[in-house]
Amino acid sequence: MYQYLTYPRDGYDEGSLKKDLIYKLITIHSTEGSHLKKLKSYYLGEHAILEHTRRNVNAPNYKTVANHAKDIADMATGYFMGNPIKYNNTADGDIDELLTAFDGAEIDQVDAQNALNMAIYGRAYEYIYAKEGMAELDSTSIDPENTFMVYDDSIERKPLFAVYYYEVKDDTKDTTKYQAEVFTENLHYHMVLRSTDSGTTQNEQVTPHNLGQIPIIEYRNNHFAIGDYEQQISLIDAYNSLMGNRVNDKEQAVESILVLYGTQLADTPEDAKVAMKILSEEGLLELPGDSARAEFLKNTLDESATEILRTALKEDIYTFSHVPNLTDENFAGNTSGVK
């Protein structure tokens, strides 16, 4: 769930932001970090089923991942930003220079990444900056896991400043710095919050960015900043579990226990091993008399009921994510996706 971070407007001075304040805000935001990382993990196919264990360590334990999360996010992004945004001039001004700047910044790729981040995280952040040593502006999409906006405490919730924090490793010295970039309407704070080589907090650098507004833009997927598959994760987990159990069931059928009635496999353990080898290699078992019989002891899933459940879970995953299921037989004959 999106967490608003606020700071009193009356006590705000963009020229005197302190490291302890920024560190506290980062600490609060980081509590949401595990959830945001989970959302990305599901997009990458790292689902809860991969941690599944069974009481019997020798039992089959297939961990099947049906990555509906990625399918939903990619499809939603394609529908939303499959074609580049077109800009039309509705006033008397000339926007040719703006379009040229957009082309130079490869804005289409930035828009596509922002759209994908909104599908995954429910939010996206775009950073506008001047290229090093140049007056030309550029744009990039930055990681929502490490970025947040701070708003004032008014009913309008006006943005005060944005924070992007990250770690910088130096493998040659085995040191790590934790840094933050803080942007107000006019200033850019560069803060080193903690350094493992010194163990102390260093002073910040403050420079004007000359843009006249906060150069980080926050986009939300919806009012609550909910990702496109965020509320379907439990259904995705259930689907993965069901499919894993189906494969386990088939594997257990191959490894089922053979039960003999009215006879025994051999008179001695040595002969029994020979008989089991023949049974394994040839698939044949000779039983004496009419009363002897053999069968496998196994607990199988009801395939028809399992398939009904699988279909229902898949339908719910796509229904509640508001994304069409392209493999649905009802969709195949209706390319618009509207029923």
Secondary structure, 3 states (H helix, E strand, C coil): CCCCEECCCCCCCCCCCCHHHHHHHHHHHHCCHHHHHHHHHHHCCCCHHHHCCCCCCCCCCCCCCCCHHHHHHHHHHHHHHCCCCCCCCCCCCCCHHHHHHHHHCCHHHHHHHHHHHHHHHCEEEEEEEECCCCCCEEEEEECHHHEEEEECCCCCCCEEEEEEEEEEEECCCCEEEEEEEEECCCEEEEEEEEECCCCCCCCCEEEECCCCCCCEEEEECCCCCCCCCHHHHHHHHHHHHHHHHHHHHHHHHHCCEEEEECCCCCCCHHHHHHHHHHHHHHCCCCCCCCCCEEEEECCCCCHHHHHHHHHHHHHHHHHHHCCCCCCCHHHHCCCCCCC
